């Protein structure tokens, strides 16, 4: 059953709540505990946060895309290093960080020029060229871009690394009407100063909010891309053999019900379920379960599976991640919401959703201390389990939640 405003939330401490709830489902009580550490209290918006080894020392660093700064925080003391500022007069909006050349140090790209109301002239995209001292300022190299640039990710395809980008709106669109959003793939060159080759991999949606990467069959190369849009949730299958990249084949996995999907992630289960926040900036945390195989199903006439509402009490849901934080052998969901523009009496937060039988139990990670704009999962303290890092908009903070759960 979904959690909603009429569903009572027991006000036990999170560890006690879940320990009591799961004692009959597992041999020993499970006590999820997260120790919060505030890394920064001077965040303007915190548009995007990710984890990567920036300096090559083997430790996971935090990378933050803030309104006017791009910064990284060195593990484990989290010293802040600003590497770019004011790349455009408008805000920076997204960041991607990954080691794409195998030297142990992350490469960083940034989306900026954020003005969702200007679907013609807005937007910018940069590759940041690092100096020898990676705590100093990096050199921005401007790349071709679409207006309303919104999300970017480094993608390790079977043929090698690429940079994918997705704007919020199609070029020249008004009120979600017009041409489709151009999701693009940038092919890396030995000389990163360009020009980079750009390919359009899709232009079928008119408002796309986020996308996620899926690597299956135990490999680390991406084989699927998930897209959340006003028209629903979609899965793209990458193709190609050898060094040749083929077209991306798209199928619908979630309906446009309730205004479509904003945030989207692979749940990470064997069935290929997809998690979303519906609608964009919405109130529902949903899981799209794949359907049973049906003869004659096609991309033109998709057969959609069950749409499960996990929680319909989110307030401006804007952050999402999935992983087995508790070592259950089944993935859990972490969701954050920011309540932007609402009275301060409206709570913000981050919560963990744990599968128990055919239900989901909600456990607070941060109850009203994080107006969550974005979050990510990584093992930040080397103890073998996943921790949470989150950036807050109206709370102006960056926090790490160390996973100290016990069984």
Secondary structure, DSSP 4 states (H G I P E B T S, - for coil): --B-TTS----S-HHHHHHHHHTTTSSS--B--EEEEEEES--S---EEEEE-SSSSSSPEEEEE-SSEEEEEETTTTEEEEEEE-SSSSB--EEEEE--SSSSS-EEEEEE-B-TT-TTT--EEEEEEP-SSTTSPPEEEEE---TTEEEEEEEEETTEEEEEEEESB-TT-BTTBSSPP-EEEEE--SSTTSPPEEEEEE---SBEEEEEEE--TT-SSB-EEEEEETTEEEEEE---STT---PPEEEEEE--GGG--SSEEE--STT--EEEEETTTTSEEEEEPPPPP-TT--STT-----EEEEES--SSEEEEEEE-TT-SSS-EEEEEE--TTS-TTS--EEEEEEEETTEEEEEEEEESS--EEEEEEE-SSSSSS-EEEEEESTT--EEEEEE--B-
